[in-house]
Amino acid sequence: MSFIAVMCVESSDGDGILDKWENKLGLDANNPSDALKYSSEGKEYLNIERYING
Ligand SMILES: [Ca+2]
């Protein structure tokens, strides 16, 4: 299974961030808009960027 497919399967809201990572980053696993908001830990990166970059 490809990485993209895994993201689609395990992301409840379809924003590309796995549910367990949403929890880890303090996001809402049922809110697809938080992936494109700036991280609470800094204004330089979006949450989706923090997730992708680990
Ligand atoms: Ca989300």
mmCIF file of the protein (N, C-alpha, C, O) and its ligand, coordinates in Angstrom:
data_MODEL
# 
_entry.id   MODEL 
# 
loop_
_entity.id 
_entity.type 
_entity.pdbx_number_of_molecules 
1 polymer     1 
2 non-polymer 1 
# 
_entity_poly.entity_id                      1 
_entity_poly.type                           'polypeptide(L)' 
_entity_poly.nstd_linkage                   no 
_entity_poly.nstd_monomer                   no 
_entity_poly.pdbx_seq_one_letter_code       MSFIAVMCVESSDGDGILDKWENKLGLDANNPSDALKYSSEGKEYLNIERYING 
_entity_poly.pdbx_seq_one_letter_code_can   MSFIAVMCVESSDGDGILDKWENKLGLDANNPSDALKYSSEGKEYLNIERYING 
_entity_poly.pdbx_strand_id                 A 
# 
loop_
_entity_poly_seq.entity_id 
_entity_poly_seq.num 
_entity_poly_seq.mon_id 
_entity_poly_seq.hetero 
1 1  MET n 
1 2  SER n 
1 3  PHE n 
1 4  ILE n 
1 5  ALA n 
1 6  VAL n 
1 7  MET n 
1 8  CYS n 
1 9  VAL n 
1 10 GLU n 
1 11 SER n 
1 12 SER n 
1 13 ASP n 
1 14 GLY n 
1 15 ASP n 
1 16 GLY n 
1 17 ILE n 
1 18 LEU n 
1 19 ASP n 
1 20 LYS n 
1 21 TRP n 
1 22 GLU n 
1 23 ASN n 
1 24 LYS n 
1 25 LEU n 
1 26 GLY n 
1 27 LEU n 
1 28 ASP n 
1 29 ALA n 
1 30 ASN n 
1 31 ASN n 
1 32 PRO n 
1 33 SER n 
1 34 ASP n 
1 35 ALA n 
1 36 LEU n 
1 37 LYS n 
1 38 TYR n 
1 39 SER n 
1 40 SER n 
1 41 GLU n 
1 42 GLY n 
1 43 LYS n 
1 44 GLU n 
1 45 TYR n 
1 46 LEU n 
1 47 ASN n 
1 48 ILE n 
1 49 GLU n 
1 50 ARG n 
1 51 TYR n 
1 52 ILE n 
1 53 ASN n 
1 54 GLY n 
# 
loop_
_struct_asym.id 
_struct_asym.entity_id 
A 1 
B 2 
# 
loop_
_chem_comp.id 
_chem_comp.type 
_chem_comp.mon_nstd_flag 
ALA 'L-peptide linking' y 
ARG 'L-peptide linking' y 
ASN 'L-peptide linking' y 
ASP 'L-peptide linking' y 
CA  non-polymer         . 
CYS 'L-peptide linking' y 
GLU 'L-peptide linking' y 
GLY 'peptide linking'   y 
ILE 'L-peptide linking' y 
LEU 'L-peptide linking' y 
LYS 'L-peptide linking' y 
MET 'L-peptide linking' y 
PHE 'L-peptide linking' y 
PRO 'L-peptide linking' y 
SER 'L-peptide linking' y 
TRP 'L-peptide linking' y 
TYR 'L-peptide linking' y 
VAL 'L-peptide linking' y 
# 
_pdbx_entity_nonpoly.entity_id   2 
_pdbx_entity_nonpoly.name        ? 
_pdbx_entity_nonpoly.comp_id     CA 
# 
_pdbx_nonpoly_scheme.asym_id         B 
_pdbx_nonpoly_scheme.entity_id       2 
_pdbx_nonpoly_scheme.mon_id          CA 
_pdbx_nonpoly_scheme.ndb_seq_num     1 
_pdbx_nonpoly_scheme.pdb_seq_num     101 
_pdbx_nonpoly_scheme.auth_seq_num    101 
_pdbx_nonpoly_scheme.pdb_mon_id      CA 
_pdbx_nonpoly_scheme.auth_mon_id     CA 
_pdbx_nonpoly_scheme.pdb_strand_id   A 
_pdbx_nonpoly_scheme.pdb_ins_code    . 
# 
loop_
_atom_site.group_PDB 
_atom_site.id 
_atom_site.type_symbol 
_atom_site.label_atom_id 
_atom_site.label_alt_id 
_atom_site.label_comp_id 
_atom_site.label_asym_id 
_atom_site.label_entity_id 
_atom_site.label_seq_id 
_atom_site.pdbx_PDB_ins_code 
_atom_site.Cartn_x 
_atom_site.Cartn_y 
_atom_site.Cartn_z 
_atom_site.occupancy 
_atom_site.B_iso_or_equiv 
_atom_site.pdbx_formal_charge 
_atom_site.auth_seq_id 
_atom_site.auth_comp_id 
_atom_site.auth_asym_id 
_atom_site.auth_atom_id 
_atom_site.pdbx_PDB_model_num 
ATOM   1   N  N  . MET A 1 1  ? 0.855   -1.195 0.000  1.00 0.00 ? 1   MET A N  1 
ATOM   2   C  CA . MET A 1 1  ? 0.000   0.000  0.000  1.00 0.00 ? 1   MET A CA 1 
ATOM   3   C  C  . MET A 1 1  ? 0.893   1.248  0.000  1.00 0.00 ? 1   MET A C  1 
ATOM   4   O  O  . MET A 1 1  ? 1.860   1.335  0.756  1.00 0.00 ? 1   MET A O  1 
ATOM   5   N  N  . SER A 1 2  ? 0.557   2.183  -0.838 1.00 0.00 ? 2   SER A N  1 
ATOM   6   C  CA . SER A 1 2  ? 1.381   3.388  -0.927 1.00 0.00 ? 2   SER A CA 1 
ATOM   7   C  C  . SER A 1 2  ? 1.129   4.319  0.256  1.00 0.00 ? 2   SER A C  1 
ATOM   8   O  O  . SER A 1 2  ? 0.137   4.182  0.972  1.00 0.00 ? 2   SER A O  1 
ATOM   9   N  N  . PHE A 1 3  ? 2.034   5.256  0.445  1.00 0.00 ? 3   PHE A N  1 
ATOM   10  C  CA . PHE A 1 3  ? 1.903   6.224  1.520  1.00 0.00 ? 3   PHE A CA 1 
ATOM   11  C  C  . PHE A 1 3  ? 0.630   7.053  1.367  1.00 0.00 ? 3   PHE A C  1 
ATOM   12  O  O  . PHE A 1 3  ? -0.068  7.315  2.347  1.00 0.00 ? 3   PHE A O  1 
ATOM   13  N  N  . ILE A 1 4  ? 0.332   7.463  0.140  1.00 0.00 ? 4   ILE A N  1 
ATOM   14  C  CA . ILE A 1 4  ? -0.865  8.267  -0.124 1.00 0.00 ? 4   ILE A CA 1 
ATOM   15  C  C  . ILE A 1 4  ? -2.117  7.487  0.264  1.00 0.00 ? 4   ILE A C  1 
ATOM   16  O  O  . ILE A 1 4  ? -3.024  8.030  0.895  1.00 0.00 ? 4   ILE A O  1 
ATOM   17  N  N  . ALA A 1 5  ? -2.160  6.212  -0.118 1.00 0.00 ? 5   ALA A N  1 
ATOM   18  C  CA . ALA A 1 5  ? -3.324  5.389  0.185  1.00 0.00 ? 5   ALA A CA 1 
ATOM   19  C  C  . ALA A 1 5  ? -3.509  5.258  1.692  1.00 0.00 ? 5   ALA A C  1 
ATOM   20  O  O  . ALA A 1 5  ? -4.636  5.311  2.185  1.00 0.00 ? 5   ALA A O  1 
ATOM   21  N  N  . VAL A 1 6  ? -2.431  5.090  2.415  1.00 0.00 ? 6   VAL A N  1 
ATOM   22  C  CA . VAL A 1 6  ? -2.500  4.976  3.866  1.00 0.00 ? 6   VAL A CA 1 
ATOM   23  C  C  . VAL A 1 6  ? -3.085  6.251  4.460  1.00 0.00 ? 6   VAL A C  1 
ATOM   24  O  O  . VAL A 1 6  ? -3.913  6.187  5.369  1.00 0.00 ? 6   VAL A O  1 
ATOM   25  N  N  . MET A 1 7  ? -2.666  7.396  3.959  1.00 0.00 ? 7   MET A N  1 
ATOM   26  C  CA . MET A 1 7  ? -3.169  8.668  4.485  1.00 0.00 ? 7   MET A CA 1 
ATOM   27  C  C  . MET A 1 7  ? -4.670  8.759  4.281  1.00 0.00 ? 7   MET A C  1 
ATOM   28  O  O  . MET A 1 7  ? -5.392  9.207  5.172  1.00 0.00 ? 7   MET A O  1 
ATOM   29  N  N  . CYS A 1 8  ? -5.148  8.339  3.119  1.00 0.00 ? 8   CYS A N  1 
ATOM   30  C  CA . CYS A 1 8  ? -6.577  8.434  2.824  1.00 0.00 ? 8   CYS A CA 1 
ATOM   31  C  C  . CYS A 1 8  ? -7.385  7.500  3.714  1.00 0.00 ? 8   CYS A C  1 
ATOM   32  O  O  . CYS A 1 8  ? -8.484  7.843  4.150  1.00 0.00 ? 8   CYS A O  1 
ATOM   33  N  N  . VAL A 1 9  ? -6.839  6.328  3.977  1.00 0.00 ? 9   VAL A N  1 
ATOM   34  C  CA . VAL A 1 9  ? -7.573  5.330  4.743  1.00 0.00 ? 9   VAL A CA 1 
ATOM   35  C  C  . VAL A 1 9  ? -7.689  5.720  6.214  1.00 0.00 ? 9   VAL A C  1 
ATOM   36  O  O  . VAL A 1 9  ? -8.739  5.530  6.829  1.00 0.00 ? 9   VAL A O  1 
ATOM   37  N  N  . GLU A 1 10 ? -6.611  6.264  6.774  1.00 0.00 ? 10  GLU A N  1 
ATOM   38  C  CA . GLU A 1 10 ? -6.581  6.461  8.220  1.00 0.00 ? 10  GLU A CA 1 
ATOM   39  C  C  . GLU A 1 10 ? -6.840  7.888  8.671  1.00 0.00 ? 10  GLU A C  1 
ATOM   40  O  O  . GLU A 1 10 ? -6.687  8.210  9.850  1.00 0.00 ? 10  GLU A O  1 
ATOM   41  N  N  . SER A 1 11 ? -7.235  8.749  7.729  1.00 0.00 ? 11  SER A N  1 
ATOM   42  C  CA . SER A 1 11 ? -7.576  10.111 8.101  1.00 0.00 ? 11  SER A CA 1 
ATOM   43  C  C  . SER A 1 11 ? -9.092  10.282 8.046  1.00 0.00 ? 11  SER A C  1 
ATOM   44  O  O  . SER A 1 11 ? -9.678  10.345 6.965  1.00 0.00 ? 11  SER A O  1 
ATOM   45  N  N  . SER A 1 12 ? -9.711  10.356 9.201  1.00 0.00 ? 12  SER A N  1 
ATOM   46  C  CA . SER A 1 12 ? -11.176 10.411 9.269  1.00 0.00 ? 12  SER A CA 1 
ATOM   47  C  C  . SER A 1 12 ? -11.754 11.613 8.526  1.00 0.00 ? 12  SER A C  1 
ATOM   48  O  O  . SER A 1 12 ? -12.790 11.504 7.871  1.00 0.00 ? 12  SER A O  1 
ATOM   49  N  N  . ASP A 1 13 ? -11.078 12.764 8.631  1.00 0.00 ? 13  ASP A N  1 
ATOM   50  C  CA . ASP A 1 13 ? -11.610 13.969 8.000  1.00 0.00 ? 13  ASP A CA 1 
ATOM   51  C  C  . ASP A 1 13 ? -11.058 14.207 6.595  1.00 0.00 ? 13  ASP A C  1 
ATOM   52  O  O  . ASP A 1 13 ? -11.448 15.163 5.924  1.00 0.00 ? 13  ASP A O  1 
ATOM   53  N  N  . GLY A 1 14 ? -10.134 13.321 6.148  1.00 0.00 ? 14  GLY A N  1 
ATOM   54  C  CA . GLY A 1 14 ? -9.635  13.409 4.791  1.00 0.00 ? 14  GLY A CA 1 
ATOM   55  C  C  . GLY A 1 14 ? -8.649  14.534 4.547  1.00 0.00 ? 14  GLY A C  1 
ATOM   56  O  O  . GLY A 1 14 ? -8.405  14.894 3.395  1.00 0.00 ? 14  GLY A O  1 
ATOM   57  N  N  . ASP A 1 15 ? -8.072  15.104 5.609  1.00 0.00 ? 15  ASP A N  1 
ATOM   58  C  CA . ASP A 1 15 ? -7.129  16.203 5.407  1.00 0.00 ? 15  ASP A CA 1 
ATOM   59  C  C  . ASP A 1 15 ? -5.700  15.717 5.192  1.00 0.00 ? 15  ASP A C  1 
ATOM   60  O  O  . ASP A 1 15 ? -4.790  16.521 4.989  1.00 0.00 ? 15  ASP A O  1 
ATOM   61  N  N  . GLY A 1 16 ? -5.505  14.406 5.238  1.00 0.00 ? 16  GLY A N  1 
ATOM   62  C  CA . GLY A 1 16 ? -4.184  13.854 4.949  1.00 0.00 ? 16  GLY A CA 1 
ATOM   63  C  C  . GLY A 1 16 ? -3.339  13.600 6.182  1.00 0.00 ? 16  GLY A C  1 
ATOM   64  O  O  . GLY A 1 16 ? -2.263  13.010 6.085  1.00 0.00 ? 16  GLY A O  1 
ATOM   65  N  N  . ILE A 1 17 ? -3.808  14.032 7.334  1.00 0.00 ? 17  ILE A N  1 
ATOM   66  C  CA . ILE A 1 17 ? -3.082  13.783 8.577  1.00 0.00 ? 17  ILE A CA 1 
ATOM   67  C  C  . ILE A 1 17 ? -3.741  12.611 9.299  1.00 0.00 ? 17  ILE A C  1 
ATOM   68  O  O  . ILE A 1 17 ? -4.942  12.630 9.565  1.00 0.00 ? 17  ILE A O  1 
ATOM   69  N  N  . LEU A 1 18 ? -2.951  11.603 9.609  1.00 0.00 ? 18  LEU A N  1 
ATOM   70  C  CA . LEU A 1 18 ? -3.505  10.444 10.301 1.00 0.00 ? 18  LEU A CA 1 
ATOM   71  C  C  . LEU A 1 18 ? -4.139  10.859 11.627 1.00 0.00 ? 18  LEU A C  1 
ATOM   72  O  O  . LEU A 1 18 ? -3.679  11.786 12.293 1.00 0.00 ? 18  LEU A O  1 
ATOM   73  N  N  . ASP A 1 19 ? -5.196  10.154 11.988 1.00 0.00 ? 19  ASP A N  1 
ATOM   74  C  CA . ASP A 1 19 ? -5.915  10.497 13.218 1.00 0.00 ? 19  ASP A CA 1 
ATOM   75  C  C  . ASP A 1 19 ? -5.000  10.528 14.435 1.00 0.00 ? 19  ASP A C  1 
ATOM   76  O  O  . ASP A 1 19 ? -5.101  11.422 15.275 1.00 0.00 ? 19  ASP A O  1 
ATOM   77  N  N  . LYS A 1 20 ? -4.101  9.542  14.525 1.00 0.00 ? 20  LYS A N  1 
ATOM   78  C  CA . LYS A 1 20 ? -3.221  9.503  15.697 1.00 0.00 ? 20  LYS A CA 1 
ATOM   79  C  C  . LYS A 1 20 ? -2.272  10.698 15.717 1.00 0.00 ? 20  LYS A C  1 
ATOM   80  O  O  . LYS A 1 20 ? -1.855  11.144 16.786 1.00 0.00 ? 20  LYS A O  1 
ATOM   81  N  N  . TRP A 1 21 ? -1.927  11.220 14.533 1.00 0.00 ? 21  TRP A N  1 
ATOM   82  C  CA . TRP A 1 21 ? -1.080  12.406 14.473 1.00 0.00 ? 21  TRP A CA 1 
ATOM   83  C  C  . TRP A 1 21 ? -1.873  13.665 14.771 1.00 0.00 ? 21  TRP A C  1 
ATOM   84  O  O  . TRP A 1 21 ? -1.347  14.620 15.343 1.00 0.00 ? 21  TRP A O  1 
ATOM   85  N  N  . GLU A 1 22 ? -3.144  13.663 14.380 1.00 0.00 ? 22  GLU A N  1 
ATOM   86  C  CA . GLU A 1 22 ? -3.992  14.802 14.733 1.00 0.00 ? 22  GLU A CA 1 
ATOM   87  C  C  . GLU A 1 22 ? -4.037  14.948 16.254 1.00 0.00 ? 22  GLU A C  1 
ATOM   88  O  O  . GLU A 1 22 ? -3.924  16.051 16.789 1.00 0.00 ? 22  GLU A O  1 
ATOM   89  N  N  . ASN A 1 23 ? -4.201  13.832 16.930 1.00 0.00 ? 23  ASN A N  1 
ATOM   90  C  CA . ASN A 1 23 ? -4.216  13.854 18.390 1.00 0.00 ? 23  ASN A CA 1 
ATOM   91  C  C  . ASN A 1 23 ? -2.877  14.322 18.942 1.00 0.00 ? 23  ASN A C  1 
ATOM   92  O  O  . ASN A 1 23 ? -2.821  15.116 19.881 1.00 0.00 ? 23  ASN A O  1 
ATOM   93  N  N  . LYS A 1 24 ? -1.799  13.819 18.344 1.00 0.00 ? 24  LYS A N  1 
ATOM   94  C  CA . LYS A 1 24 ? -0.466  14.140 18.829 1.00 0.00 ? 24  LYS A CA 1 
ATOM   95  C  C  . LYS A 1 24 ? -0.156  15.623 18.651 1.00 0.00 ? 24  LYS A C  1 
ATOM   96  O  O  . LYS A 1 24 ? 0.533   16.229 19.472 1.00 0.00 ? 24  LYS A O  1 
ATOM   97  N  N  . LEU A 1 25 ? -0.680  16.206 17.554 1.00 0.00 ? 25  LEU A N  1 
ATOM   98  C  CA . LEU A 1 25 ? -0.416  17.615 17.260 1.00 0.00 ? 25  LEU A CA 1 
ATOM   99  C  C  . LEU A 1 25 ? -1.471  18.535 17.857 1.00 0.00 ? 25  LEU A C  1 
ATOM   100 O  O  . LEU A 1 25 ? -1.397  19.753 17.699 1.00 0.00 ? 25  LEU A O  1 
ATOM   101 N  N  . GLY A 1 26 ? -2.452  17.954 18.542 1.00 0.00 ? 26  GLY A N  1 
ATOM   102 C  CA . GLY A 1 26 ? -3.497  18.761 19.158 1.00 0.00 ? 26  GLY A CA 1 
ATOM   103 C  C  . GLY A 1 26 ? -4.543  19.242 18.178 1.00 0.00 ? 26  GLY A C  1 
ATOM   104 O  O  . GLY A 1 26 ? -5.175  20.277 18.389 1.00 0.00 ? 26  GLY A O  1 
ATOM   105 N  N  . LEU A 1 27 ? -4.729  18.480 17.092 1.00 0.00 ? 27  LEU A N  1 
ATOM   106 C  CA . LEU A 1 27 ? -5.704  18.869 16.076 1.00 0.00 ? 27  LEU A CA 1 
ATOM   107 C  C  . LEU A 1 27 ? -6.993  18.082 16.238 1.00 0.00 ? 27  LEU A C  1 
ATOM   108 O  O  . LEU A 1 27 ? -7.098  17.201 17.092 1.00 0.00 ? 27  LEU A O  1 
ATOM   109 N  N  . ASP A 1 28 ? -7.984  18.419 15.394 1.00 0.00 ? 28  ASP A N  1 
ATOM   110 C  CA . ASP A 1 28 ? -9.270  17.734 15.429 1.00 0.00 ? 28  ASP A CA 1 
ATOM   111 C  C  . ASP A 1 28 ? -9.340  16.716 14.289 1.00 0.00 ? 28  ASP A C  1 
ATOM   112 O  O  . ASP A 1 28 ? -9.293  17.084 13.115 1.00 0.00 ? 28  ASP A O  1 
ATOM   113 N  N  . ALA A 1 29 ? -9.453  15.443 14.644 1.00 0.00 ? 29  ALA A N  1 
ATOM   114 C  CA . ALA A 1 29 ? -9.479  14.368 13.647 1.00 0.00 ? 29  ALA A CA 1 
ATOM   115 C  C  . ALA A 1 29 ? -10.738 14.392 12.783 1.00 0.00 ? 29  ALA A C  1 
ATOM   116 O  O  . ALA A 1 29 ? -10.834 13.659 11.799 1.00 0.00 ? 29  ALA A O  1 
ATOM   117 N  N  . ASN A 1 30 ? -11.698 15.234 13.151 1.00 0.00 ? 30  ASN A N  1 
ATOM   118 C  CA . ASN A 1 30 ? -12.931 15.342 12.374 1.00 0.00 ? 30  ASN A CA 1 
ATOM   119 C  C  . ASN A 1 30 ? -13.094 16.709 11.732 1.00 0.00 ? 30  ASN A C  1 
ATOM   120 O  O  . ASN A 1 30 ? -14.177 17.064 11.268 1.00 0.00 ? 30  ASN A O  1 
ATOM   121 N  N  . ASN A 1 31 ? -12.011 17.471 11.710 1.00 0.00 ? 31  ASN A N  1 
ATOM   122 C  CA . ASN A 1 31 ? -12.051 18.798 11.113 1.00 0.00 ? 31  ASN A CA 1 
ATOM   123 C  C  . ASN A 1 31 ? -10.989 18.908 10.024 1.00 0.00 ? 31  ASN A C  1 
ATOM   124 O  O  . ASN A 1 31 ? -9.807  19.037 10.343 1.00 0.00 ? 31  ASN A O  1 
ATOM   125 N  N  . PRO A 1 32 ? -11.373 18.861 8.748  1.00 0.00 ? 32  PRO A N  1 
ATOM   126 C  CA . PRO A 1 32 ? -10.409 18.870 7.652  1.00 0.00 ? 32  PRO A CA 1 
ATOM   127 C  C  . PRO A 1 32 ? -9.708  20.206 7.445  1.00 0.00 ? 32  PRO A C  1 
ATOM   128 O  O  . PRO A 1 32 ? -8.735  20.270 6.694  1.00 0.00 ? 32  PRO A O  1 
ATOM   129 N  N  . SER A 1 33 ? -10.171 21.268 8.086  1.00 0.00 ? 33  SER A N  1 
ATOM   130 C  CA . SER A 1 33 ? -9.580  22.584 7.834  1.00 0.00 ? 33  SER A CA 1 
ATOM   131 C  C  . SER A 1 33 ? -8.351  22.863 8.692  1.00 0.00 ? 33  SER A C  1 
ATOM   132 O  O  . SER A 1 33 ? -7.571  23.760 8.373  1.00 0.00 ? 33  SER A O  1 
ATOM   133 N  N  . ASP A 1 34 ? -8.165  22.106 9.780  1.00 0.00 ? 34  ASP A N  1 
ATOM   134 C  CA . ASP A 1 34 ? -7.049  22.435 10.663 1.00 0.00 ? 34  ASP A CA 1 
ATOM   135 C  C  . ASP A 1 34 ? -5.687  22.075 10.061 1.00 0.00 ? 34  ASP A C  1 
ATOM   136 O  O  . ASP A 1 34 ? -4.660  22.588 10.505 1.00 0.00 ? 34  ASP A O  1 
ATOM   137 N  N  . ALA A 1 35 ? -5.675  21.211 9.068  1.00 0.00 ? 35  ALA A N  1 
ATOM   138 C  CA . ALA A 1 35 ? -4.403  20.837 8.431  1.00 0.00 ? 35  ALA A CA 1 
ATOM   139 C  C  . ALA A 1 35 ? -3.738  22.047 7.773  1.00 0.00 ? 35  ALA A C  1 
ATOM   140 O  O  . ALA A 1 35 ? -2.512  22.105 7.672  1.00 0.00 ? 35  ALA A O  1 
ATOM   141 N  N  . LEU A 1 36 ? -4.549  23.016 7.326  1.00 0.00 ? 36  LEU A N  1 
ATOM   142 C  CA . LEU A 1 36 ? -4.020  24.172 6.616  1.00 0.00 ? 36  LEU A CA 1 
ATOM   143 C  C  . LEU A 1 36 ? -3.945  25.418 7.494  1.00 0.00 ? 36  LEU A C  1 
ATOM   144 O  O  . LEU A 1 36 ? -3.792  26.536 7.002  1.00 0.00 ? 36  LEU A O  1 
ATOM   145 N  N  . LYS A 1 37 ? -4.056  25.201 8.803  1.00 0.00 ? 37  LYS A N  1 
ATOM   146 C  CA . LYS A 1 37 ? -3.865  26.315 9.729  1.00 0.00 ? 37  LYS A CA 1 
ATOM   147 C  C  . LYS A 1 37 ? -2.444  26.289 10.255 1.00 0.00 ? 37  LYS A C  1 
ATOM   148 O  O  . LYS A 1 37 ? -1.794  25.244 10.256 1.00 0.00 ? 37  LYS A O  1 
ATOM   149 N  N  . TYR A 1 38 ? -1.963  27.435 10.700 1.00 0.00 ? 38  TYR A N  1 
ATOM   150 C  CA . TYR A 1 38 ? -0.600  27.487 11.215 1.00 0.00 ? 38  TYR A CA 1 
ATOM   151 C  C  . TYR A 1 38 ? -0.469  26.725 12.521 1.00 0.00 ? 38  TYR A C  1 
ATOM   152 O  O  . TYR A 1 38 ? -1.373  26.712 13.357 1.00 0.00 ? 38  TYR A O  1 
ATOM   153 N  N  . SER A 1 39 ? 0.667   26.100 12.666 1.00 0.00 ? 39  SER A N  1 
ATOM   154 C  CA . SER A 1 39 ? 0.933   25.308 13.856 1.00 0.00 ? 39  SER A CA 1 
ATOM   155 C  C  . SER A 1 39 ? 0.866   26.164 15.109 1.00 0.00 ? 39  SER A C  1 
ATOM   156 O  O  . SER A 1 39 ? 1.224   27.342 15.093 1.00 0.00 ? 39  SER A O  1 
ATOM   157 N  N  . SER A 1 40 ? 0.402   25.559 16.196 1.00 0.00 ? 40  SER A N  1 
ATOM   158 C  CA . SER A 1 40 ? 0.342   26.266 17.469 1.00 0.00 ? 40  SER A CA 1 
ATOM   159 C  C  . SER A 1 40 ? 1.729   26.483 18.050 1.00 0.00 ? 40  SER A C  1 
ATOM   160 O  O  . SER A 1 40 ? 1.913   27.306 18.946 1.00 0.00 ? 40  SER A O  1 
ATOM   161 N  N  . GLU A 1 41 ? 2.702   25.742 17.536 1.00 0.00 ? 41  GLU A N  1 
ATOM   162 C  CA . GLU A 1 41 ? 4.072   25.844 18.051 1.00 0.00 ? 41  GLU A CA 1 
ATOM   163 C  C  . GLU A 1 41 ? 4.905   26.861 17.273 1.00 0.00 ? 41  GLU A C  1 
ATOM   164 O  O  . GLU A 1 41 ? 6.057   27.119 17.624 1.00 0.00 ? 41  GLU A O  1 
ATOM   165 N  N  . GLY A 1 42 ? 4.332   27.433 16.227 1.00 0.00 ? 42  GLY A N  1 
ATOM   166 C  CA . GLY A 1 42 ? 5.081   28.415 15.448 1.00 0.00 ? 42  GLY A CA 1 
ATOM   167 C  C  . GLY A 1 42 ? 4.291   28.851 14.235 1.00 0.00 ? 42  GLY A C  1 
ATOM   168 O  O  . GLY A 1 42 ? 3.478   28.091 13.710 1.00 0.00 ? 42  GLY A O  1 
ATOM   169 N  N  . LYS A 1 43 ? 4.526   30.070 13.789 1.00 0.00 ? 43  LYS A N  1 
ATOM   170 C  CA . LYS A 1 43 ? 3.767   30.607 12.671 1.00 0.00 ? 43  LYS A CA 1 
ATOM   171 C  C  . LYS A 1 43 ? 4.454   30.371 11.328 1.00 0.00 ? 43  LYS A C  1 
ATOM   172 O  O  . LYS A 1 43 ? 3.984   30.841 10.292 1.00 0.00 ? 43  LYS A O  1 
ATOM   173 N  N  . GLU A 1 44 ? 5.566   29.643 11.353 1.00 0.00 ? 44  GLU A N  1 
ATOM   174 C  CA . GLU A 1 44 ? 6.311   29.432 10.111 1.00 0.00 ? 44  GLU A CA 1 
ATOM   175 C  C  . GLU A 1 44 ? 5.763   28.278 9.283  1.00 0.00 ? 44  GLU A C  1 
ATOM   176 O  O  . GLU A 1 44 ? 5.917   28.253 8.062  1.00 0.00 ? 44  GLU A O  1 
ATOM   177 N  N  . TYR A 1 45 ? 5.125   27.327 9.952  1.00 0.00 ? 45  TYR A N  1 
ATOM   178 C  CA . TYR A 1 45 ? 4.684   26.117 9.248  1.00 0.00 ? 45  TYR A CA 1 
ATOM   179 C  C  . TYR A 1 45 ? 3.209   25.831 9.486  1.00 0.00 ? 45  TYR A C  1 
ATOM   180 O  O  . TYR A 1 45 ? 2.662   26.099 10.556 1.00 0.00 ? 45  TYR A O  1 
ATOM   181 N  N  . LEU A 1 46 ? 2.581   25.274 8.445  1.00 0.00 ? 46  LEU A N  1 
ATOM   182 C  CA . LEU A 1 46 ? 1.217   24.786 8.592  1.00 0.00 ? 46  LEU A CA 1 
ATOM   183 C  C  . LEU A 1 46 ? 1.246   23.432 9.293  1.00 0.00 ? 46  LEU A C  1 
ATOM   184 O  O  . LEU A 1 46 ? 2.269   22.747 9.291  1.00 0.00 ? 46  LEU A O  1 
ATOM   185 N  N  . ASN A 1 47 ? 0.128   23.054 9.888  1.00 0.00 ? 47  ASN A N  1 
ATOM   186 C  CA . ASN A 1 47 ? 0.077   21.761 10.573 1.00 0.00 ? 47  ASN A CA 1 
ATOM   187 C  C  . ASN A 1 47 ? 0.392   20.602 9.621  1.00 0.00 ? 47  ASN A C  1 
ATOM   188 O  O  . ASN A 1 47 ? 1.076   19.653 10.003 1.00 0.00 ? 47  ASN A O  1 
ATOM   189 N  N  . ILE A 1 48 ? -0.102  20.679 8.392  1.00 0.00 ? 48  ILE A N  1 
ATOM   190 C  CA . ILE A 1 48 ? 0.157   19.606 7.432  1.00 0.00 ? 48  ILE A CA 1 
ATOM   191 C  C  . ILE A 1 48 ? 1.652   19.525 7.127  1.00 0.00 ? 48  ILE A C  1 
ATOM   192 O  O  . ILE A 1 48 ? 2.177   18.435 6.899  1.00 0.00 ? 48  ILE A O  1 
ATOM   193 N  N  . GLU A 1 49 ? 2.334   20.656 7.120  1.00 0.00 ? 49  GLU A N  1 
ATOM   194 C  CA . GLU A 1 49 ? 3.778   20.667 6.872  1.00 0.00 ? 49  GLU A CA 1 
ATOM   195 C  C  . GLU A 1 49 ? 4.539   20.062 8.050  1.00 0.00 ? 49  GLU A C  1 
ATOM   196 O  O  . GLU A 1 49 ? 5.510   19.330 7.858  1.00 0.00 ? 49  GLU A O  1 
ATOM   197 N  N  . ARG A 1 50 ? 4.100   20.365 9.252  1.00 0.00 ? 50  ARG A N  1 
ATOM   198 C  CA . ARG A 1 50 ? 4.739   19.768 10.429 1.00 0.00 ? 50  ARG A CA 1 
ATOM   199 C  C  . ARG A 1 50 ? 4.562   18.262 10.413 1.00 0.00 ? 50  ARG A C  1 
ATOM   200 O  O  . ARG A 1 50 ? 5.477   17.516 10.763 1.00 0.00 ? 50  ARG A O  1 
ATOM   201 N  N  . TYR A 1 51 ? 3.386   17.821 10.006 1.00 0.00 ? 51  TYR A N  1 
ATOM   202 C  CA . TYR A 1 51 ? 3.110   16.392 9.943  1.00 0.00 ? 51  TYR A CA 1 
ATOM   203 C  C  . TYR A 1 51 ? 3.994   15.715 8.907  1.00 0.00 ? 51  TYR A C  1 
ATOM   204 O  O  . TYR A 1 51 ? 4.614   14.689 9.190  1.00 0.00 ? 51  TYR A O  1 
ATOM   205 N  N  . ILE A 1 52 ? 4.056   16.281 7.712  1.00 0.00 ? 52  ILE A N  1 
ATOM   206 C  CA . ILE A 1 52 ? 4.835   15.681 6.628  1.00 0.00 ? 52  ILE A CA 1 
ATOM   207 C  C  . ILE A 1 52 ? 6.316   15.663 6.966  1.00 0.00 ? 52  ILE A C  1 
ATOM   208 O  O  . ILE A 1 52 ? 7.019   14.704 6.646  1.00 0.00 ? 52  ILE A O  1 
ATOM   209 N  N  . ASN A 1 53 ? 6.790   16.720 7.611  1.00 0.00 ? 53  ASN A N  1 
ATOM   210 C  CA . ASN A 1 53 ? 8.208   16.816 7.922  1.00 0.00 ? 53  ASN A CA 1 
ATOM   211 C  C  . ASN A 1 53 ? 8.569   16.112 9.241  1.00 0.00 ? 53  ASN A C  1 
ATOM   212 O  O  . ASN A 1 53 ? 9.731   16.082 9.644  1.00 0.00 ? 53  ASN A O  1 
ATOM   213 N  N  . GLY A 1 54 ? 7.567   15.559 9.890  1.00 0.00 ? 54  GLY A N  1 
ATOM   214 C  CA . GLY A 1 54 ? 7.821   14.800 11.111 1.00 0.00 ? 54  GLY A CA 1 
ATOM   215 C  C  . GLY A 1 54 ? 8.102   15.708 12.279 1.00 0.00 ? 54  GLY A C  1 
ATOM   216 O  O  . GLY A 1 54 ? 8.338   15.230 13.389 1.00 0.00 ? 54  GLY A O  1 
HETATM 217 CA CA . CA  B 2 .  ? -7.895  17.421 10.901 1.00 0.00 2 101 CA  A CA 1 
# 
